[in-house]
Amino acid sequence: MSSLHALAEMLRQLYAARQAKAADILLDRVPRDALQEMLGESSAFLGARVRYDIEDTLRHRKRPEDPSHTTLRAISAVLNAWLHDGRRMAIRAVLRECTVAELHELAHLPDIHDEVASMTSDFTGGIAP
């Protein structure tokens, strides 16, 4: 699994919760390279809605990318919002898709909520972040 799998799961969760605007903001924060790599994945992995929105985002992206935007930083912003909304099951579904190295990196991001950071240890075999 990888952060791209986590991103795809997060997008599916956002669309299922009818949060298309949040999905658009998320896609705007993900680097172009990561989005293009996602399009290389199978359609069954992404789903039609996610694939369409990624293609649309890439087609309409005009401004230069912010080098501080990474896939994990984009994911962390949504995880923090979900924590505030009480969507812990959705958080766990996304964290489950990350690699151990990504979970450690995510747990150490400066803007990640402490509770989300502590949840990452559930998926690292009990190794604290």
The 8 nearest C-alpha neighbors of each residue, nearest first, counted from 0:
[[1, 96, 97, 98, 4, 2, 5, 3],
 [2, 0, 97, 4, 3, 98, 96, 5],
 [1, 3, 5, 97, 4, 6, 71, 70],
 [4, 2, 6, 1, 5, 7, 37, 33],
 [3, 5, 7, 1, 2, 6, 96, 0],
 [6, 4, 2, 96, 93, 8, 3, 7],
 [5, 7, 3, 9, 4, 8, 2, 10],
 [8, 6, 4, 10, 9, 5, 45, 3],
 [9, 7, 5, 11, 6, 10, 93, 12],
 [10, 8, 6, 12, 7, 11, 93, 5],
 [9, 11, 13, 7, 12, 8, 22, 6],
 [12, 10, 8, 14, 9, 13, 15, 7],
 [11, 13, 9, 15, 10, 14, 8, 16],
 [14, 12, 18, 10, 16, 15, 11, 22],
 [13, 15, 17, 11, 16, 12, 18, 19],
 [14, 16, 12, 17, 13, 11, 18, 10],
 [15, 17, 13, 14, 18, 12, 19, 11],
 [18, 16, 14, 15, 19, 13, 20, 12],
 [17, 19, 13, 21, 16, 20, 14, 22],
 [18, 20, 22, 21, 14, 17, 23, 13],
 [19, 21, 23, 22, 18, 24, 17, 25],
 [22, 20, 24, 18, 23, 19, 25, 13],
 [23, 21, 19, 25, 20, 24, 10, 13],
 [24, 22, 20, 26, 25, 21, 19, 27],
 [25, 23, 21, 27, 22, 26, 20, 28],
 [24, 26, 22, 28, 23, 27, 73, 21],
 [25, 27, 23, 29, 28, 24, 22, 56],
 [28, 26, 24, 25, 29, 23, 56, 30],
 [29, 27, 25, 26, 73, 68, 30, 24],
 [28, 30, 70, 26, 27, 69, 73, 68],
 [31, 29, 33, 32, 69, 28, 68, 34],
 [30, 32, 34, 33, 35, 29, 57, 64],
 [33, 31, 35, 34, 30, 36, 29, 37],
 [32, 34, 36, 35, 31, 30, 37, 29],
 [35, 33, 37, 31, 36, 32, 38, 53],
 [34, 36, 32, 38, 37, 33, 31, 39],
 [35, 37, 33, 39, 34, 38, 32, 40],
 [38, 36, 34, 39, 35, 40, 33, 3],
 [37, 39, 35, 40, 36, 34, 50, 53],
 [40, 38, 36, 37, 41, 35, 42, 34],
 [41, 39, 38, 37, 42, 44, 36, 45],
 [42, 40, 44, 43, 39, 45, 38, 46],
 [41, 43, 45, 44, 46, 40, 47, 50],
 [42, 44, 41, 46, 45, 47, 40, 50],
 [45, 43, 41, 42, 46, 40, 7, 4],
 [46, 44, 42, 43, 49, 50, 7, 41],
 [45, 47, 43, 42, 49, 48, 44, 50],
 [46, 48, 50, 49, 51, 45, 42, 43],
 [49, 47, 51, 50, 46, 52, 45, 14],
 [48, 50, 52, 51, 47, 46, 45, 53],
 [51, 49, 47, 53, 48, 52, 45, 46],
 [52, 50, 48, 54, 49, 53, 47, 55],
 [51, 53, 55, 49, 54, 50, 56, 48],
 [54, 52, 56, 50, 55, 51, 49, 57],
 [53, 55, 57, 51, 52, 56, 58, 50],
 [54, 56, 52, 58, 53, 57, 51, 59],
 [57, 55, 53, 59, 58, 54, 60, 52],
 [56, 58, 54, 60, 55, 59, 53, 31],
 [57, 59, 55, 56, 60, 54, 61, 53],
 [60, 58, 56, 57, 61, 55, 54, 62],
 [61, 59, 57, 56, 58, 62, 27, 63],
 [62, 60, 59, 63, 58, 57, 64, 56],
 [61, 63, 60, 64, 65, 59, 27, 57],
 [64, 62, 65, 61, 60, 66, 31, 30],
 [65, 63, 66, 62, 30, 68, 31, 28],
 [64, 66, 67, 68, 63, 30, 28, 69],
 [67, 65, 68, 64, 69, 30, 63, 28],
 [66, 68, 65, 69, 72, 64, 28, 30],
 [69, 67, 66, 65, 28, 72, 29, 30],
 [70, 68, 72, 71, 29, 30, 73, 67],
 [69, 71, 29, 73, 72, 74, 30, 68],
 [70, 72, 74, 73, 69, 75, 105, 2],
 [73, 71, 75, 69, 74, 70, 68, 76],
 [74, 72, 70, 71, 75, 76, 28, 25],
 [73, 75, 71, 72, 77, 76, 70, 78],
 [74, 76, 78, 72, 77, 73, 71, 111],
 [77, 75, 79, 74, 78, 73, 80, 72],
 [76, 78, 80, 79, 74, 75, 81, 73],
 [79, 77, 75, 81, 80, 76, 90, 82],
 [78, 80, 82, 76, 77, 81, 112, 75],
 [81, 79, 77, 83, 82, 78, 84, 76],
 [82, 80, 84, 78, 86, 83, 79, 77],
 [81, 83, 85, 79, 84, 80, 86, 87],
 [82, 84, 80, 81, 85, 79, 86, 78],
 [85, 83, 81, 82, 86, 80, 87, 79],
 [84, 86, 82, 83, 87, 81, 88, 80],
 [87, 85, 81, 89, 88, 84, 82, 90],
 [86, 88, 90, 89, 85, 82, 91, 81],
 [89, 87, 91, 90, 86, 92, 85, 93],
 [88, 90, 92, 87, 91, 86, 93, 12],
 [91, 89, 87, 93, 88, 92, 78, 94],
 [90, 92, 94, 88, 93, 89, 95, 87],
 [91, 93, 89, 95, 90, 94, 88, 96],
 [92, 94, 5, 90, 95, 91, 96, 8],
 [95, 93, 91, 96, 97, 92, 90, 5],
 [94, 96, 92, 93, 97, 91, 122, 5],
 [95, 97, 5, 0, 94, 93, 4, 1],
 [98, 96, 1, 2, 94, 0, 95, 5],
 [97, 99, 101, 1, 100, 0, 102, 96],
 [98, 100, 102, 101, 123, 103, 97, 122],
 [101, 99, 103, 98, 102, 104, 97, 105],
 [102, 100, 104, 98, 103, 99, 97, 105],
 [101, 103, 105, 99, 104, 100, 119, 106],
 [102, 104, 106, 100, 128, 101, 105, 99],
 [105, 103, 101, 107, 102, 106, 100, 108],
 [104, 106, 102, 108, 107, 103, 101, 71],
 [107, 105, 116, 103, 104, 108, 128, 102],
 [106, 108, 104, 105, 109, 103, 128, 116],
 [107, 109, 105, 111, 110, 106, 104, 72],
 [110, 108, 111, 107, 106, 112, 105, 72],
 [109, 111, 108, 112, 75, 76, 72, 107],
 [112, 110, 108, 109, 75, 113, 116, 79],
 [111, 113, 115, 114, 79, 116, 110, 82],
 [114, 112, 116, 115, 117, 111, 106, 118],
 [113, 115, 117, 116, 112, 118, 82, 111],
 [116, 114, 118, 112, 117, 113, 119, 111],
 [117, 115, 106, 113, 114, 118, 119, 112],
 [116, 118, 114, 119, 115, 120, 113, 128],
 [119, 117, 115, 120, 116, 121, 114, 91],
 [118, 120, 121, 117, 116, 122, 102, 106],
 [119, 121, 123, 125, 127, 122, 118, 126],
 [122, 120, 119, 118, 125, 123, 124, 117],
 [123, 121, 120, 119, 124, 95, 125, 94],
 [124, 122, 120, 125, 126, 99, 121, 119],
 [123, 125, 126, 122, 121, 120, 127, 99],
 [124, 126, 120, 123, 121, 127, 122, 119],
 [127, 125, 123, 124, 120, 128, 121, 122],
 [126, 128, 120, 125, 117, 123, 119, 103],
 [127, 103, 106, 120, 126, 119, 117, 116]]
